[in-house]
Amino acid sequence: MSDIRLEQLTKTYAEAVAVEAVTLHIEEGEFYALLGPSGCGKSTTLRMVAGFVKPSAGRIVIGGEDVTALPPEKRDVGIVFQNYAIFPHMTVAENIAFGLKLRKRSRMEIDTAVKAAVAQVGLTGFEDRYQRNLSGGQQQRVALARVLVTRPRILLLDEPLSALDKALREEMKFWIKSLQQELGITTIYVTHDQDEALTMSDRIGVMRGGRVEQSGTPTQIYEDPSTLFVTTFIGQSNVLNGTCLEAADGRASLQLADQVLMAGVRHHIPKGTAVRLVIRPENVLMGAEAEEAGVPVMQARVLGETYQGATVRYRLDLAGQEVVAERQNQVHLVRWQPGEFVNIGWSPVRARLLPAG
Protein backbone atom coordinates (compact mmCIF):
# COMPACT_ATOMS: atom_id res chain seq x y z
CA MET A 1 0.00 0.00 0.00
CA SER A 2 1.06 3.59 -0.62
CA ASP A 3 -0.13 7.13 -0.36
CA ILE A 4 -0.54 9.39 -3.41
CA ARG A 5 0.58 12.99 -3.82
CA LEU A 6 -0.50 15.12 -6.76
CA GLU A 7 1.50 18.34 -6.92
CA GLN A 8 0.26 21.11 -9.22
CA LEU A 9 -0.85 18.45 -11.69
CA THR A 10 -1.85 20.04 -15.00
CA LYS A 11 -2.93 18.80 -18.43
CA THR A 12 -3.53 21.01 -21.45
CA TYR A 13 -4.57 20.16 -24.99
CA ALA A 14 -3.57 23.01 -27.32
CA GLU A 15 -5.46 25.97 -25.81
CA ALA A 16 -7.81 23.86 -23.69
CA VAL A 17 -7.00 23.21 -20.02
CA ALA A 18 -8.34 19.81 -18.95
CA VAL A 19 -6.76 19.73 -15.48
CA GLU A 20 -5.32 22.79 -13.78
CA ALA A 21 -2.86 22.77 -10.87
CA VAL A 22 -4.49 19.94 -8.89
CA THR A 23 -2.73 19.38 -5.57
CA LEU A 24 -3.95 16.52 -3.37
CA HIS A 25 -2.63 14.15 -0.73
CA ILE A 26 -4.48 10.82 -0.58
CA GLU A 27 -3.55 8.87 2.53
CA GLU A 28 -2.44 5.24 2.52
CA GLY A 29 -5.51 3.00 2.62
CA GLU A 30 -7.91 5.88 1.92
CA PHE A 31 -10.92 5.69 -0.40
CA TYR A 32 -10.90 9.02 -2.24
CA ALA A 33 -13.60 10.00 -4.74
CA LEU A 34 -13.12 12.51 -7.55
CA LEU A 35 -16.63 13.83 -8.12
CA GLY A 36 -17.89 16.23 -10.73
CA PRO A 37 -19.87 16.74 -13.94
CA SER A 38 -18.78 15.47 -17.35
CA GLY A 39 -15.75 17.30 -18.68
CA CYS A 40 -14.52 18.54 -15.29
CA GLY A 41 -11.17 16.71 -15.55
CA LYS A 42 -11.69 13.86 -13.09
CA SER A 43 -11.04 10.98 -15.56
CA THR A 44 -8.05 12.82 -17.05
CA THR A 45 -6.62 13.17 -13.55
CA LEU A 46 -7.12 9.44 -12.93
CA ARG A 47 -5.48 8.53 -16.25
CA MET A 48 -2.48 10.68 -15.41
CA VAL A 49 -2.10 8.79 -12.12
CA ALA A 50 -2.34 5.51 -14.07
CA GLY A 51 0.24 6.67 -16.62
CA PHE A 52 -2.01 6.63 -19.69
CA VAL A 53 -1.94 10.43 -20.04
CA LYS A 54 1.25 12.46 -19.74
CA PRO A 55 0.96 15.57 -17.54
CA SER A 56 1.78 18.95 -19.04
CA ALA A 57 3.12 20.06 -15.66
CA GLY A 58 3.29 18.92 -12.05
CA ARG A 59 4.26 15.71 -10.29
CA ILE A 60 2.71 12.38 -9.28
CA VAL A 61 4.29 10.76 -6.22
CA ILE A 62 3.20 7.28 -5.10
CA GLY A 63 4.61 5.90 -1.88
CA GLY A 64 7.33 8.54 -1.89
CA GLU A 65 8.42 7.67 -5.44
CA ASP A 66 8.09 10.19 -8.25
CA VAL A 67 6.33 8.20 -10.98
CA THR A 68 5.48 11.12 -13.28
CA ALA A 69 7.72 9.89 -16.09
CA LEU A 70 7.19 6.16 -15.58
CA PRO A 71 5.07 4.10 -18.03
CA PRO A 72 1.89 2.45 -16.67
CA GLU A 73 3.47 -1.00 -16.27
CA LYS A 74 6.16 0.43 -13.97
CA ARG A 75 3.75 2.12 -11.53
CA ASP A 76 2.24 -0.94 -9.86
CA VAL A 77 -1.24 0.53 -10.25
CA GLY A 78 -4.45 -1.36 -11.05
CA ILE A 79 -7.29 0.29 -12.93
CA VAL A 80 -10.88 -0.79 -13.65
CA PHE A 81 -12.66 1.04 -16.46
CA GLN A 82 -16.33 1.78 -17.05
CA ASN A 83 -16.74 -0.99 -19.64
CA TYR A 84 -14.80 -3.63 -17.59
CA ALA A 85 -12.94 -4.86 -20.75
CA ILE A 86 -13.62 -8.54 -20.02
CA PHE A 87 -12.16 -10.77 -22.76
CA PRO A 88 -15.17 -12.62 -24.27
CA HIS A 89 -13.08 -15.56 -25.52
CA MET A 90 -11.68 -16.28 -22.03
CA THR A 91 -13.32 -17.87 -19.02
CA VAL A 92 -13.56 -16.08 -15.67
CA ALA A 93 -10.43 -17.89 -14.45
CA GLU A 94 -8.51 -17.09 -17.64
CA ASN A 95 -9.49 -13.42 -17.45
CA ILE A 96 -8.30 -13.18 -13.86
CA ALA A 97 -5.06 -15.02 -14.66
CA PHE A 98 -4.25 -12.77 -17.62
CA GLY A 99 -2.12 -10.22 -15.75
CA LEU A 100 -0.20 -12.90 -13.89
CA LYS A 101 0.65 -14.69 -17.14
CA LEU A 102 2.03 -11.45 -18.56
CA ARG A 103 4.24 -11.25 -15.48
CA LYS A 104 5.42 -14.81 -16.24
CA ARG A 105 4.37 -16.27 -12.89
CA SER A 106 4.53 -20.05 -12.46
CA ARG A 107 1.46 -22.19 -13.18
CA MET A 108 1.17 -23.18 -9.52
CA GLU A 109 1.41 -19.57 -8.37
CA ILE A 110 -1.21 -18.48 -10.91
CA ASP A 111 -3.64 -21.25 -9.93
CA THR A 112 -3.29 -20.43 -6.22
CA ALA A 113 -3.70 -16.68 -6.77
CA VAL A 114 -6.71 -17.07 -9.08
CA LYS A 115 -8.48 -19.38 -6.65
CA ALA A 116 -7.97 -16.87 -3.84
CA ALA A 117 -9.11 -13.93 -6.02
CA VAL A 118 -12.25 -15.77 -7.16
CA ALA A 119 -13.18 -16.46 -3.54
CA GLN A 120 -12.37 -12.89 -2.56
CA VAL A 121 -14.89 -11.43 -5.01
CA GLY A 122 -17.53 -14.08 -4.39
CA LEU A 123 -17.32 -15.91 -7.73
CA THR A 124 -16.44 -19.42 -6.58
CA GLY A 125 -18.15 -21.84 -8.96
CA PHE A 126 -18.07 -19.37 -11.86
CA GLU A 127 -14.47 -20.04 -12.93
CA ASP A 128 -15.40 -21.72 -16.25
CA ARG A 129 -18.05 -19.25 -17.36
CA TYR A 130 -17.62 -16.84 -20.26
CA GLN A 131 -18.64 -13.20 -20.42
CA ARG A 132 -21.91 -14.00 -22.18
CA ASN A 133 -22.99 -16.06 -19.17
CA LEU A 134 -22.28 -13.35 -16.59
CA SER A 135 -24.48 -10.55 -15.27
CA GLY A 136 -23.24 -6.98 -15.16
CA GLY A 137 -22.39 -7.28 -11.49
CA GLN A 138 -20.47 -10.51 -12.05
CA GLN A 139 -18.49 -8.92 -14.89
CA GLN A 140 -17.68 -6.05 -12.53
CA ARG A 141 -16.31 -8.56 -10.01
CA VAL A 142 -14.19 -10.30 -12.66
CA ALA A 143 -12.68 -6.94 -13.68
CA LEU A 144 -11.84 -6.16 -10.05
CA ALA A 145 -10.42 -9.62 -9.41
CA ARG A 146 -8.21 -9.38 -12.51
CA VAL A 147 -6.73 -6.17 -11.12
CA LEU A 148 -6.48 -7.22 -7.47
CA VAL A 149 -4.85 -10.59 -8.20
CA THR A 150 -1.69 -8.71 -9.24
CA ARG A 151 -1.63 -7.03 -5.80
CA PRO A 152 -1.22 -3.41 -6.97
CA ARG A 153 -0.31 -0.77 -4.42
CA ILE A 154 -2.98 1.60 -5.80
CA LEU A 155 -6.50 0.86 -7.12
CA LEU A 156 -8.09 3.25 -9.64
CA LEU A 157 -11.79 2.96 -10.51
CA ASP A 158 -13.18 4.99 -13.42
CA GLU A 159 -17.02 5.15 -13.22
CA PRO A 160 -17.20 1.36 -12.67
CA LEU A 161 -20.91 1.29 -11.82
CA SER A 162 -22.34 3.58 -14.50
CA ALA A 163 -23.35 0.71 -16.82
CA LEU A 164 -25.38 -1.07 -14.12
CA ASP A 165 -29.05 -0.63 -13.30
CA LYS A 166 -30.04 1.23 -10.13
CA ALA A 167 -30.67 -1.82 -7.92
CA LEU A 168 -27.40 -3.50 -8.89
CA ARG A 169 -25.52 -0.22 -8.52
CA GLU A 170 -26.77 0.07 -4.94
CA GLU A 171 -25.63 -3.47 -4.17
CA MET A 172 -22.23 -3.12 -5.84
CA LYS A 173 -21.22 0.17 -4.24
CA PHE A 174 -21.46 -1.36 -0.76
CA TRP A 175 -19.65 -4.48 -1.94
CA ILE A 176 -16.77 -2.46 -3.44
CA LYS A 177 -16.41 -0.34 -0.31
CA SER A 178 -16.44 -3.44 1.90
CA LEU A 179 -13.78 -5.12 -0.26
CA GLN A 180 -11.62 -1.98 -0.26
CA GLN A 181 -11.77 -1.78 3.53
CA GLU A 182 -10.92 -5.47 3.83
CA LEU A 183 -7.87 -5.08 1.59
CA GLY A 184 -6.87 -1.65 2.93
CA ILE A 185 -5.80 -0.59 -0.55
CA THR A 186 -5.42 3.11 -1.43
CA THR A 187 -8.19 3.86 -3.92
CA ILE A 188 -9.20 6.72 -6.22
CA TYR A 189 -12.77 6.44 -7.43
CA VAL A 190 -14.03 8.64 -10.28
CA THR A 191 -17.77 9.27 -10.45
CA HIS A 192 -20.39 11.85 -11.40
CA ASP A 193 -22.86 10.27 -8.97
CA GLN A 194 -23.00 12.20 -5.70
CA ASP A 195 -24.73 9.34 -3.84
CA GLU A 196 -21.88 6.97 -4.70
CA ALA A 197 -19.30 9.50 -3.53
CA LEU A 198 -21.10 10.29 -0.26
CA THR A 199 -21.76 6.61 0.55
CA MET A 200 -18.41 5.08 -0.35
CA SER A 201 -15.71 7.67 0.28
CA ASP A 202 -13.48 8.59 3.17
CA ARG A 203 -12.94 11.93 1.42
CA ILE A 204 -14.24 13.59 -1.73
CA GLY A 205 -12.67 16.06 -4.15
CA VAL A 206 -15.36 18.01 -6.00
CA MET A 207 -14.02 19.09 -9.40
CA ARG A 208 -15.13 21.82 -11.77
CA GLY A 209 -13.34 23.23 -14.80
CA GLY A 210 -10.21 21.15 -14.20
CA ARG A 211 -9.79 22.24 -10.58
CA VAL A 212 -10.64 20.70 -7.23
CA GLU A 213 -13.16 23.17 -5.84
CA GLN A 214 -13.38 21.55 -2.40
CA SER A 215 -11.82 18.51 -0.73
CA GLY A 216 -13.13 17.02 2.49
CA THR A 217 -15.07 14.26 4.19
CA PRO A 218 -18.60 13.52 2.94
CA THR A 219 -19.98 15.31 6.01
CA GLN A 220 -17.84 18.40 5.37
CA ILE A 221 -18.76 18.52 1.69
CA TYR A 222 -22.49 18.15 2.35
CA GLU A 223 -22.87 20.14 5.56
CA ASP A 224 -20.30 22.89 4.96
CA PRO A 225 -19.88 23.53 1.22
CA SER A 226 -17.30 26.18 0.41
CA THR A 227 -18.77 27.43 -2.88
CA LEU A 228 -22.14 27.81 -4.55
CA PHE A 229 -21.17 25.16 -7.12
CA VAL A 230 -20.44 22.54 -4.45
CA THR A 231 -23.68 23.50 -2.70
CA THR A 232 -25.84 22.93 -5.76
CA PHE A 233 -23.95 19.93 -7.16
CA ILE A 234 -24.07 17.89 -3.94
CA GLY A 235 -27.70 17.21 -3.12
CA GLN A 236 -30.41 19.85 -3.35
CA SER A 237 -30.16 23.21 -1.63
CA ASN A 238 -32.30 26.28 -1.23
CA VAL A 239 -30.29 29.31 -2.29
CA LEU A 240 -31.88 32.54 -1.07
CA ASN A 241 -30.84 36.12 -1.76
CA GLY A 242 -30.08 38.35 1.21
CA THR A 243 -27.84 41.14 2.48
CA CYS A 244 -24.94 40.66 4.91
CA LEU A 245 -25.28 42.72 8.11
CA GLU A 246 -22.20 41.43 9.95
CA ALA A 247 -19.73 38.57 9.56
CA ALA A 248 -17.00 37.52 11.99
CA ASP A 249 -15.55 34.39 13.59
CA GLY A 250 -17.39 31.97 11.33
CA ARG A 251 -20.84 33.44 12.03
CA ALA A 252 -22.84 36.02 10.12
CA SER A 253 -26.11 37.91 10.34
CA LEU A 254 -28.13 38.78 7.27
CA GLN A 255 -31.31 40.47 6.23
CA LEU A 256 -33.78 38.16 4.48
CA ALA A 257 -37.15 39.72 3.69
CA ASP A 258 -38.12 41.41 6.98
CA GLN A 259 -36.13 39.02 9.19
CA VAL A 260 -32.63 39.13 10.60
CA LEU A 261 -31.16 35.61 10.47
CA MET A 262 -27.91 33.96 11.53
CA ALA A 263 -25.80 31.50 9.53
CA GLY A 264 -22.35 29.97 9.38
CA VAL A 265 -19.82 31.58 7.04
CA ARG A 266 -16.45 30.48 5.62
CA HIS A 267 -15.51 33.64 3.77
CA HIS A 268 -14.87 37.27 4.60
CA ILE A 269 -18.00 39.07 3.47
CA PRO A 270 -18.15 42.87 3.74
CA LYS A 271 -21.10 44.43 5.50
CA GLY A 272 -23.92 45.49 3.19
CA THR A 273 -23.02 43.15 0.31
CA ALA A 274 -25.35 40.75 -1.43
CA VAL A 275 -25.10 37.13 -0.21
CA ARG A 276 -26.63 33.72 -0.81
CA LEU A 277 -28.12 31.87 2.14
CA VAL A 278 -27.93 28.10 1.67
CA ILE A 279 -30.24 25.71 3.53
CA ARG A 280 -30.96 22.06 2.72
CA PRO A 281 -34.66 21.08 2.27
CA GLU A 282 -34.51 18.54 5.10
CA ASN A 283 -33.40 21.31 7.50
CA VAL A 284 -36.38 23.57 6.84
CA LEU A 285 -38.78 23.29 9.80
CA MET A 286 -42.51 23.77 9.26
CA GLY A 287 -45.47 24.61 11.47
CA ALA A 288 -45.20 23.60 15.12
CA GLU A 289 -41.68 22.24 14.62
CA ALA A 290 -40.47 25.72 13.60
CA GLU A 291 -42.51 27.52 16.26
CA GLU A 292 -41.23 25.30 19.07
CA ALA A 293 -37.58 25.20 17.98
CA GLY A 294 -36.71 28.67 19.28
CA VAL A 295 -35.59 29.89 15.84
CA PRO A 296 -36.80 32.94 13.87
CA VAL A 297 -39.98 32.04 12.00
CA MET A 298 -41.30 33.47 8.74
CA GLN A 299 -44.62 32.99 7.03
CA ALA A 300 -44.57 31.20 3.67
CA ARG A 301 -47.30 30.20 1.24
CA VAL A 302 -47.51 26.60 0.03
CA LEU A 303 -47.10 26.43 -3.75
CA GLY A 304 -47.22 22.66 -4.10
CA GLU A 305 -46.87 19.32 -2.34
CA THR A 306 -45.17 16.23 -3.79
CA TYR A 307 -45.63 12.79 -2.26
CA GLN A 308 -42.38 10.78 -2.45
CA GLY A 309 -43.16 7.75 -0.35
CA ALA A 310 -40.86 8.08 2.65
CA THR A 311 -40.89 11.87 2.38
CA VAL A 312 -43.21 14.70 1.42
CA ARG A 313 -41.70 17.67 -0.39
CA TYR A 314 -43.20 21.16 -0.28
CA ARG A 315 -42.58 24.11 -2.57
CA LEU A 316 -43.03 27.35 -0.62
CA ASP A 317 -43.11 31.04 -1.47
CA LEU A 318 -41.11 33.07 1.07
CA ALA A 319 -41.38 36.79 0.27
CA GLY A 320 -41.09 36.11 -3.46
CA GLN A 321 -38.33 33.48 -3.19
CA GLU A 322 -39.00 29.78 -3.56
CA VAL A 323 -38.04 27.45 -0.72
CA VAL A 324 -38.23 23.65 -0.83
CA ALA A 325 -38.91 21.82 2.44
CA GLU A 326 -38.75 18.07 2.93
CA ARG A 327 -40.48 16.23 5.78
CA GLN A 328 -40.64 12.59 6.79
CA ASN A 329 -43.95 11.00 5.83
CA GLN A 330 -45.36 10.18 9.26
CA VAL A 331 -49.01 9.77 10.19
CA HIS A 332 -48.96 12.26 13.07
CA LEU A 333 -47.50 15.14 11.03
CA VAL A 334 -49.72 17.88 9.62
CA ARG A 335 -50.00 18.10 5.83
CA TRP A 336 -50.48 21.44 4.06
CA GLN A 337 -52.24 22.07 0.77
CA PRO A 338 -51.37 24.58 -1.98
CA GLY A 339 -52.53 28.09 -1.07
CA GLU A 340 -52.25 27.58 2.70
CA PHE A 341 -49.85 29.62 4.83
CA VAL A 342 -47.35 28.02 7.20
CA ASN A 343 -44.61 29.27 9.50
CA ILE A 344 -41.13 28.05 8.58
CA GLY A 345 -37.65 28.41 10.03
CA TRP A 346 -34.31 26.66 10.47
CA SER A 347 -31.47 26.36 12.93
CA PRO A 348 -28.59 28.79 12.22
CA VAL A 349 -26.10 25.93 12.55
CA ARG A 350 -27.70 24.29 9.49
CA ALA A 351 -27.49 27.41 7.30
CA ARG A 352 -24.47 28.64 5.35
CA LEU A 353 -23.74 32.08 3.94
CA LEU A 354 -21.85 32.41 0.65
CA PRO A 355 -20.79 35.43 -1.43
CA ALA A 356 -23.26 36.34 -4.15
CA GLY A 357 -20.57 36.27 -6.87
C-alpha positions as CSV (number, residue, x, y, z in Angstrom):
1,M,0.0,0.0,0.0
2,S,1.1,3.6,-0.6
3,D,-0.1,7.1,-0.4
4,I,-0.5,9.4,-3.4
5,R,0.6,13.0,-3.8
6,L,-0.5,15.1,-6.8
7,E,1.5,18.3,-6.9
8,Q,0.3,21.1,-9.2
9,L,-0.8,18.5,-11.7
10,T,-1.8,20.0,-15.0
11,K,-2.9,18.8,-18.4
12,T,-3.5,21.0,-21.4
13,Y,-4.6,20.2,-25.0
14,A,-3.6,23.0,-27.3
15,E,-5.5,26.0,-25.8
16,A,-7.8,23.9,-23.7
17,V,-7.0,23.2,-20.0
18,A,-8.3,19.8,-19.0
19,V,-6.8,19.7,-15.5
20,E,-5.3,22.8,-13.8
21,A,-2.9,22.8,-10.9
22,V,-4.5,19.9,-8.9
23,T,-2.7,19.4,-5.6
24,L,-3.9,16.5,-3.4
25,H,-2.6,14.2,-0.7
26,I,-4.5,10.8,-0.6
27,E,-3.5,8.9,2.5
28,E,-2.4,5.2,2.5
29,G,-5.5,3.0,2.6
30,E,-7.9,5.9,1.9
31,F,-10.9,5.7,-0.4
32,Y,-10.9,9.0,-2.2
33,A,-13.6,10.0,-4.7
34,L,-13.1,12.5,-7.5
35,L,-16.6,13.8,-8.1
36,G,-17.9,16.2,-10.7
37,P,-19.9,16.7,-13.9
38,S,-18.8,15.5,-17.3
39,G,-15.7,17.3,-18.7
40,C,-14.5,18.5,-15.3
41,G,-11.2,16.7,-15.6
42,K,-11.7,13.9,-13.1
43,S,-11.0,11.0,-15.6
44,T,-8.1,12.8,-17.1
45,T,-6.6,13.2,-13.5
46,L,-7.1,9.4,-12.9
47,R,-5.5,8.5,-16.2
48,M,-2.5,10.7,-15.4
49,V,-2.1,8.8,-12.1
50,A,-2.3,5.5,-14.1
51,G,0.2,6.7,-16.6
52,F,-2.0,6.6,-19.7
53,V,-1.9,10.4,-20.0
54,K,1.2,12.5,-19.7
55,P,1.0,15.6,-17.5
56,S,1.8,18.9,-19.0
57,A,3.1,20.1,-15.7
58,G,3.3,18.9,-12.1
59,R,4.3,15.7,-10.3
60,I,2.7,12.4,-9.3
61,V,4.3,10.8,-6.2
62,I,3.2,7.3,-5.1
63,G,4.6,5.9,-1.9
64,G,7.3,8.5,-1.9
65,E,8.4,7.7,-5.4
66,D,8.1,10.2,-8.3
67,V,6.3,8.2,-11.0
68,T,5.5,11.1,-13.3
69,A,7.7,9.9,-16.1
70,L,7.2,6.2,-15.6
71,P,5.1,4.1,-18.0
72,P,1.9,2.4,-16.7
73,E,3.5,-1.0,-16.3
74,K,6.2,0.4,-14.0
75,R,3.8,2.1,-11.5
76,D,2.2,-0.9,-9.9
77,V,-1.2,0.5,-10.2
78,G,-4.5,-1.4,-11.1
79,I,-7.3,0.3,-12.9
80,V,-10.9,-0.8,-13.6
81,F,-12.7,1.0,-16.5
82,Q,-16.3,1.8,-17.0
83,N,-16.7,-1.0,-19.6
84,Y,-14.8,-3.6,-17.6
85,A,-12.9,-4.9,-20.8
86,I,-13.6,-8.5,-20.0
87,F,-12.2,-10.8,-22.8
88,P,-15.2,-12.6,-24.3
89,H,-13.1,-15.6,-25.5
90,M,-11.7,-16.3,-22.0
91,T,-13.3,-17.9,-19.0
92,V,-13.6,-16.1,-15.7
93,A,-10.4,-17.9,-14.4
94,E,-8.5,-17.1,-17.6
95,N,-9.5,-13.4,-17.5
96,I,-8.3,-13.2,-13.9
97,A,-5.1,-15.0,-14.7
98,F,-4.2,-12.8,-17.6
99,G,-2.1,-10.2,-15.8
100,L,-0.2,-12.9,-13.9
101,K,0.7,-14.7,-17.1
102,L,2.0,-11.5,-18.6
103,R,4.2,-11.3,-15.5
104,K,5.4,-14.8,-16.2
105,R,4.4,-16.3,-12.9
106,S,4.5,-20.0,-12.5
107,R,1.5,-22.2,-13.2
108,M,1.2,-23.2,-9.5
109,E,1.4,-19.6,-8.4
110,I,-1.2,-18.5,-10.9
111,D,-3.6,-21.3,-9.9
112,T,-3.3,-20.4,-6.2
113,A,-3.7,-16.7,-6.8
114,V,-6.7,-17.1,-9.1
115,K,-8.5,-19.4,-6.7
116,A,-8.0,-16.9,-3.8
117,A,-9.1,-13.9,-6.0
118,V,-12.2,-15.8,-7.2
119,A,-13.2,-16.5,-3.5
120,Q,-12.4,-12.9,-2.6
121,V,-14.9,-11.4,-5.0
122,G,-17.5,-14.1,-4.4
123,L,-17.3,-15.9,-7.7
124,T,-16.4,-19.4,-6.6
125,G,-18.2,-21.8,-9.0
126,F,-18.1,-19.4,-11.9
127,E,-14.5,-20.0,-12.9
128,D,-15.4,-21.7,-16.3
129,R,-18.0,-19.3,-17.4
130,Y,-17.6,-16.8,-20.3
131,Q,-18.6,-13.2,-20.4
132,R,-21.9,-14.0,-22.2
133,N,-23.0,-16.1,-19.2
134,L,-22.3,-13.3,-16.6
135,S,-24.5,-10.6,-15.3
136,G,-23.2,-7.0,-15.2
137,G,-22.4,-7.3,-11.5
138,Q,-20.5,-10.5,-12.1
139,Q,-18.5,-8.9,-14.9
140,Q,-17.7,-6.0,-12.5
141,R,-16.3,-8.6,-10.0
142,V,-14.2,-10.3,-12.7
143,A,-12.7,-6.9,-13.7
144,L,-11.8,-6.2,-10.1
145,A,-10.4,-9.6,-9.4
146,R,-8.2,-9.4,-12.5
147,V,-6.7,-6.2,-11.1
148,L,-6.5,-7.2,-7.5
149,V,-4.8,-10.6,-8.2
150,T,-1.7,-8.7,-9.2
151,R,-1.6,-7.0,-5.8
152,P,-1.2,-3.4,-7.0
153,R,-0.3,-0.8,-4.4
154,I,-3.0,1.6,-5.8
155,L,-6.5,0.9,-7.1
156,L,-8.1,3.2,-9.6
157,L,-11.8,3.0,-10.5
158,D,-13.2,5.0,-13.4
159,E,-17.0,5.2,-13.2
160,P,-17.2,1.4,-12.7
161,L,-20.9,1.3,-11.8
162,S,-22.3,3.6,-14.5
163,A,-23.4,0.7,-16.8
164,L,-25.4,-1.1,-14.1
165,D,-29.1,-0.6,-13.3
166,K,-30.0,1.2,-10.1
167,A,-30.7,-1.8,-7.9
168,L,-27.4,-3.5,-8.9
169,R,-25.5,-0.2,-8.5
170,E,-26.8,0.1,-4.9
171,E,-25.6,-3.5,-4.2
172,M,-22.2,-3.1,-5.8
173,K,-21.2,0.2,-4.2
174,F,-21.5,-1.4,-0.8
175,W,-19.7,-4.5,-1.9
176,I,-16.8,-2.5,-3.4
177,K,-16.4,-0.3,-0.3
178,S,-16.4,-3.4,1.9
179,L,-13.8,-5.1,-0.3
180,Q,-11.6,-2.0,-0.3
181,Q,-11.8,-1.8,3.5
182,E,-10.9,-5.5,3.8
183,L,-7.9,-5.1,1.6
184,G,-6.9,-1.7,2.9
185,I,-5.8,-0.6,-0.6
186,T,-5.4,3.1,-1.4
187,T,-8.2,3.9,-3.9
188,I,-9.2,6.7,-6.2
189,Y,-12.8,6.4,-7.4
190,V,-14.0,8.6,-10.3
191,T,-17.8,9.3,-10.4
192,H,-20.4,11.8,-11.4
193,D,-22.9,10.3,-9.0
194,Q,-23.0,12.2,-5.7
195,D,-24.7,9.3,-3.8
196,E,-21.9,7.0,-4.7
197,A,-19.3,9.5,-3.5
198,L,-21.1,10.3,-0.3
199,T,-21.8,6.6,0.5
200,M,-18.4,5.1,-0.4
201,S,-15.7,7.7,0.3
202,D,-13.5,8.6,3.2
203,R,-12.9,11.9,1.4
204,I,-14.2,13.6,-1.7
205,G,-12.7,16.1,-4.1
206,V,-15.4,18.0,-6.0
207,M,-14.0,19.1,-9.4
208,R,-15.1,21.8,-11.8
209,G,-13.3,23.2,-14.8
210,G,-10.2,21.1,-14.2
211,R,-9.8,22.2,-10.6
212,V,-10.6,20.7,-7.2
213,E,-13.2,23.2,-5.8
214,Q,-13.4,21.5,-2.4
215,S,-11.8,18.5,-0.7
216,G,-13.1,17.0,2.5
217,T,-15.1,14.3,4.2
218,P,-18.6,13.5,2.9
219,T,-20.0,15.3,6.0
220,Q,-17.8,18.4,5.4
221,I,-18.8,18.5,1.7
222,Y,-22.5,18.2,2.3
223,E,-22.9,20.1,5.6
224,D,-20.3,22.9,5.0
225,P,-19.9,23.5,1.2
226,S,-17.3,26.2,0.4
227,T,-18.8,27.4,-2.9
228,L,-22.1,27.8,-4.5
229,F,-21.2,25.2,-7.1
230,V,-20.4,22.5,-4.5
231,T,-23.7,23.5,-2.7
232,T,-25.8,22.9,-5.8
233,F,-23.9,19.9,-7.2
234,I,-24.1,17.9,-3.9
235,G,-27.7,17.2,-3.1
236,Q,-30.4,19.9,-3.3
237,S,-30.2,23.2,-1.6
238,N,-32.3,26.3,-1.2
239,V,-30.3,29.3,-2.3
240,L,-31.9,32.5,-1.1
241,N,-30.8,36.1,-1.8
242,G,-30.1,38.4,1.2
243,T,-27.8,41.1,2.5
244,C,-24.9,40.7,4.9
245,L,-25.3,42.7,8.1
246,E,-22.2,41.4,10.0
247,A,-19.7,38.6,9.6
248,A,-17.0,37.5,12.0
249,D,-15.5,34.4,13.6
250,G,-17.4,32.0,11.3
251,R,-20.8,33.4,12.0
252,A,-22.8,36.0,10.1
253,S,-26.1,37.9,10.3
254,L,-28.1,38.8,7.3
255,Q,-31.3,40.5,6.2
256,L,-33.8,38.2,4.5
257,A,-37.2,39.7,3.7
258,D,-38.1,41.4,7.0
259,Q,-36.1,39.0,9.2
260,V,-32.6,39.1,10.6
261,L,-31.2,35.6,10.5
262,M,-27.9,34.0,11.5
263,A,-25.8,31.5,9.5
264,G,-22.3,30.0,9.4
265,V,-19.8,31.6,7.0
266,R,-16.5,30.5,5.6
267,H,-15.5,33.6,3.8
268,H,-14.9,37.3,4.6
269,I,-18.0,39.1,3.5
270,P,-18.1,42.9,3.7
271,K,-21.1,44.4,5.5
272,G,-23.9,45.5,3.2
273,T,-23.0,43.1,0.3
274,A,-25.4,40.7,-1.4
275,V,-25.1,37.1,-0.2
276,R,-26.6,33.7,-0.8
277,L,-28.1,31.9,2.1
278,V,-27.9,28.1,1.7
279,I,-30.2,25.7,3.5
280,R,-31.0,22.1,2.7
281,P,-34.7,21.1,2.3
282,E,-34.5,18.5,5.1
283,N,-33.4,21.3,7.5
284,V,-36.4,23.6,6.8
285,L,-38.8,23.3,9.8
286,M,-42.5,23.8,9.3
287,G,-45.5,24.6,11.5
288,A,-45.2,23.6,15.1
289,E,-41.7,22.2,14.6
290,A,-40.5,25.7,13.6
291,E,-42.5,27.5,16.3
292,E,-41.2,25.3,19.1
293,A,-37.6,25.2,18.0
294,G,-36.7,28.7,19.3
295,V,-35.6,29.9,15.8
296,P,-36.8,32.9,13.9
297,V,-40.0,32.0,12.0
298,M,-41.3,33.5,8.7
299,Q,-44.6,33.0,7.0
300,A,-44.6,31.2,3.7
301,R,-47.3,30.2,1.2
302,V,-47.5,26.6,0.0
303,L,-47.1,26.4,-3.8
304,G,-47.2,22.7,-4.1
305,E,-46.9,19.3,-2.3
306,T,-45.2,16.2,-3.8
307,Y,-45.6,12.8,-2.3
308,Q,-42.4,10.8,-2.5
309,G,-43.2,7.7,-0.4
310,A,-40.9,8.1,2.6
311,T,-40.9,11.9,2.4
312,V,-43.2,14.7,1.4
313,R,-41.7,17.7,-0.4
314,Y,-43.2,21.2,-0.3
315,R,-42.6,24.1,-2.6
316,L,-43.0,27.3,-0.6
317,D,-43.1,31.0,-1.5
318,L,-41.1,33.1,1.1
319,A,-41.4,36.8,0.3
320,G,-41.1,36.1,-3.5
321,Q,-38.3,33.5,-3.2
322,E,-39.0,29.8,-3.6
323,V,-38.0,27.4,-0.7
324,V,-38.2,23.7,-0.8
325,A,-38.9,21.8,2.4
326,E,-38.8,18.1,2.9
327,R,-40.5,16.2,5.8
328,Q,-40.6,12.6,6.8
329,N,-44.0,11.0,5.8
330,Q,-45.4,10.2,9.3
331,V,-49.0,9.8,10.2
332,H,-49.0,12.3,13.1
333,L,-47.5,15.1,11.0
334,V,-49.7,17.9,9.6
335,R,-50.0,18.1,5.8
336,W,-50.5,21.4,4.1
337,Q,-52.2,22.1,0.8
338,P,-51.4,24.6,-2.0
339,G,-52.5,28.1,-1.1
340,E,-52.3,27.6,2.7
341,F,-49.8,29.6,4.8
342,V,-47.4,28.0,7.2
343,N,-44.6,29.3,9.5
344,I,-41.1,28.1,8.6
345,G,-37.6,28.4,10.0
346,W,-34.3,26.7,10.5
347,S,-31.5,26.4,12.9
348,P,-28.6,28.8,12.2
349,V,-26.1,25.9,12.5
350,R,-27.7,24.3,9.5
351,A,-27.5,27.4,7.3
352,R,-24.5,28.6,5.4
353,L,-23.7,32.1,3.9
354,L,-21.8,32.4,0.6
355,P,-20.8,35.4,-1.4
356,A,-23.3,36.3,-4.2
357,G,-20.6,36.3,-6.9
